[in-house]
Every structure is written in structure tokens, then in C-alpha cells.
Amino acid sequence: MTNPIRDTDDDAREMAVGFLRSCRHAALGVMITDQQPLVTRIAFGLDLDGTPLSLISGLSAHTKALRARPQCSLLLGEPGERGDPLSHPRLSLMATAQIMPRDGADHDARAAHYLSQTPKAKLYLSLADFTFVRFAVQEAALNGGFGKAYQLQPSDLGL
């Protein structure tokens, strides 16, 4: 059997970066116990330096899981209205979560930047249990459509 992973090229890098810049939600995968995974939808944006970012509630199961075990994955991209859902492009990020303190020196700048991408998050920013989480990407997998699979490194994503 031949390796289905193609050599990473500029088209793959461009497609992956396009996902990072355009997606406004993602599926977040965490481990809530040693045996039980959880996948949930979260808002998605980029931090001031381009690192993947979300605003999450400290009351949620996924935040509690990230505090206990920061390794996680994110899936960006949705199937189109037509055709086989598996033929539509998507990007998986394997990352380590870093929950940011609300009283951090860069919180206000981060919040303003995040609101420029996700204006409806203004309500959540005013709630005391919401805080930002940054996702330090270790590697990524791009499925650019049928027969277009790539492994990417943070540098391929501009991170």
C-alpha cells in the first residue's frame, strides 16, 4: 500500500492557513476522564500573534477537562450542502491548551482583537466565568478533499 500522505506544498499550506483565518467555530476534542472523550463546538479565532484562540466558560466540562489535561484537538471546516461530506476539506489541529488569566496584562488587547473577529462574544466577555484559551499547535492534518491528505507542522501554519 502506498502512503496516502502527500508531500506538503504551498497549496496545502495556503489552504490550512485559510482555515485558520476564516473559521469562526471548531469542534474541540478533550478527554474528560482517562477513558471518556468529549467533543464539543466552540467559538474559534486567532490571538494577536495568530495562535488559535477561543473564549470558554469555566463552568463547562471541556474547560474542566483542559485544566486537568491540556492535550486536545480541534477540527476546522464543515461539509458543504452538496456532495459527500467526506470529500470536503477540513483541518485537524493537535494542540496543548493554555488557559489565559483574565487579569493578565494582555487581556484587554486580546479581548478587543477577539471581538473584531467575533463581535457577538461581547456578552460572554462580560461574564466572570469566561476566559480565553490559546491552543499551541504541535502538528496538524489537512484533508484537502479526496486523495489530498497532508501532515503539517506549526511552521507550515505560520505559527
N, C-alpha and C positions, 0 to 999 in steps of 0.2 A: 504494500500500500504506500502511495506517495504521501508526503507531508502536505496537509491541506493549508498550512500557514504560508502565505506569500511573503516575499521579502518586502519590508516596509519601504514605501516610496513616498514621494512628495504628495501624490494624490491621496494616499491613506492619511498622511499627517494633516492635510488640509481638511479632509472630511472629519477627522476626530476633533480638531480644533473648532470646526464649525459647530459640532455638537456642544462643546463646552460653552461657546459664545451664545448659542441660540436657545438651548433648552432651559425651561423655567420650572421644570419638575423632574424628579428622578425616582426610581424605585431604590430604596435603601434596604440592604440585607445585613442583618446583625444576628448574633447568637444570644438568645435570651437566657438559655441555660447551656450546659455542656452538650445537651442532646437536642435542643429545640431551636431551630432557626425562625426568624421572623422577617418578613418583607413588608415594607410599608411605603407609601408615597410621601415624599417630602418636597418642599419648595427647593429650587436649585438656582444658584447664581455663582458669581465669581467674586472673590475678595479683591481688595485693592491691587494685589500683586498677581492676580489671575488664578489663584488657588481656588479649587471648588469649595463652595460655602453653602450653608443652609442656616435657617433660623428655626430652632426647635424648642419645644416645651420640655422643661424638666420633669413634668408630670407623666410624660409618655413612656411607654415600655421601651421604645427604641433608644431614648436618651439614657434611661437607666442601664440598658444593655451596653451602650457605648462607654459609659463611665466605668463599667466593670471590665469590659473587653473592647478596646478601641478598634480592633481589626474589623473591617466591614467592606462591603462592596456597593457600588452604585451602578444602576443601569439607566442609560440615557437613550431616548428615542422611542417613538411609538409607531406601530404599524399604520400604514395608510388605510384609506377607506376601501380600497380595492386590492384584489390580488391576495396571494399567500402571505400571511403575516410574517412567516419566516424569511421571506425574500426582501423585507425592508431593512434598511441599515439600522444599526444600534451600536452603542459603545458601552462596554463594561469597564469600570474602574475598580481596582483593588487598592484599598487605602487604609490609612490609620487616622482615626478621628481625633481632633484636638478641640475640646470644648473651651471656648474663649470666655474669660471673666467679663461680666457686664461692667465692672468698674475699671477695666483695662484702659490704658492711655489712648488706644486707637479705636475704642468702641464707637465714639461719635462719628469719626470719619468712615468707619466700616458701615455703620448704620445708614449714613447718607448715601454712600455708594450702593449699598444693597437696595435701598428704596428707589434709586434711579433705575434699577433693573426690575424690581418687584414692588411697585407702588402700593399695592393692596396689603403689604406686610406692615403698614404703619400701625394698624390696630395691635398686631402681635408684639411689636416693639415696645408698646406702652405697658404690656403685661409683665409683671416681675418674674414670672417663671420662664420666660423665653430668653434664650441666649443663642449666640452664634456658635456654630461648629465648623471648623475647617477640616478638609479632607486632604491629607498628604498622600498623594498618589504614588504607589510603589511600582505599579505596572498597569497596563490596560490591554483590552482585547477589543478590536474593531471587527465587526461583521458588516462589511460594506454592501451586502447583498449576496445572493447565491454565488458560492465559489470565490468570495473575496474576503478571506479571513486574514487578519494581521495581529501580531503581538507588538505592542508599543511600550516604550519607556517614557518616564516623565519628560525627558528632553524632547521627545517627539511631539509632546503636547505643549511645549513652551513653558514647562514647569521646572 
